[in-house]
């Protein structure tokens, strides 16, 4: 059999798609949350006329624009792989997947692209009302885009509403059933909440970094930290609850995936334990060095203390997914989720004590957890997609039948090229994003004549000069602060 470094074409194609989609997933996870954050900032600025919110809008809109652009580029590359590496999938599932992907372009992408330029450059050209509408439409567009993509993925996970024709293709019969599959609401809620939580930790981590750098006098820094910590304390527990409901749905429709996630090689008729850690040995069909809590897995899944749960011993070997990958990726996701809940509670406690901006240990923890949301969403994606194996359309189309008839060397060398190019191009983009984040938010844009005065959030004139809100020599002139110069 043709191979590249000991790997066949199917495995290499899966690695290539997994690599490219992991890079791609990072940027929508940022842009979905940032788009909504920008809409909130813009609305608060128009309502309160506080320059702090404009300062934060100008700070984060540049980061959003770059993230959005890199997400578009990396997404285009993925679509080409359907034709190059996955022609079997395109041929058989195209009648269902193709229209859904087209709907995403016609609704969400056109909406985002149509209003993006106005949001970025149109504040003084179209007026505050239309600029606010454009910002809101971009935020709505990102959510609609996620909705269509998750509809496609949910159909691949829990397919329904189709028939098979003589050529072995999936033919749509009920579009409502195709779009609204049993797993779709849970996946949509779980993914959108993850995007907002990811953004909250990026914003909070950035603000905490600036606090550590001595920028605590900057009202933009303090506001971004405060808003992020409020968002975390709400969304982190919500995500745990949504994830639990998603797990119950997965147990109903994909019990094999749950068995792999829980590490249950054996069935448990009298109550399944919750395996905290261990080393999965799929060849031997056992969990080595297991650390577990008796019966707790059955309790978590609502089956009671003695509720029966089937293990992988009832599944043919050819139908089992790679257990070790799923077992550990799931624990990375869940572990980070509980750390996020802890960070939110820590921030709430510090706020209650009046020490949110005077707790350096919290700031260091937030800086360390800044990328935790991105790691969690990638771990969750690995759990979901690898757990579907050996199928690309669960129970209907095997992955081996969906791959293109390519040689392993062709796929392998293209994978090498992807790795080199992605780390070069997108690595440079990420470095630039980080450089933007390390600069404190400044007021880079003056309001139009109809937008009213700028409030200064309690800064003294000298602090305003130091912080970049007004220039030296403008203090006491009525620009930015009505008080006379000291």
Secondary structure, DSSP 8 states (H G I E B T S, - for coil): ---BTTB-HHHHHHHHHHHHHHHHHHHHHHHHHHHHHHHHHHHHHHHH-BHHHHHHHHHHHHHHHHHHHHHHHHHHHHHHHHHHT-HHHHHHHHHHHHHHHHHHIIIIIHHHHHHHHHHHH-HHHH-HHHHHHHHHHHHHHHHHHHHHHHHHHHHHHS--SEEE-TTS-EEES-HHHHHS-TTHHHHHHHHHHHHHHHHHHHHHHHHHHHHHTT-TT-HHHHHHHHHHHHHHHHHHHHHHHHHHHHHHHHHHH-HHHHHHHHT--S-BTT---EEEEEEEETTTTEEEEEEEETTHHHHHTTS-TT--B--GGGS-GGG---HHHHHHHHHHHHHHHHHHHHHHHHHHHHHHTT-TTS-HHHHHHHHHTTTHHHHHHHHHHHHHHHTTTTEEETTTEEHHHHS-S--HHHHHHHHHHHHHHHHHHHHHHHHHHHHHHTS-----S---TTS---B-TT--HHHHHHHTSS-TT-TTTTSS--S---
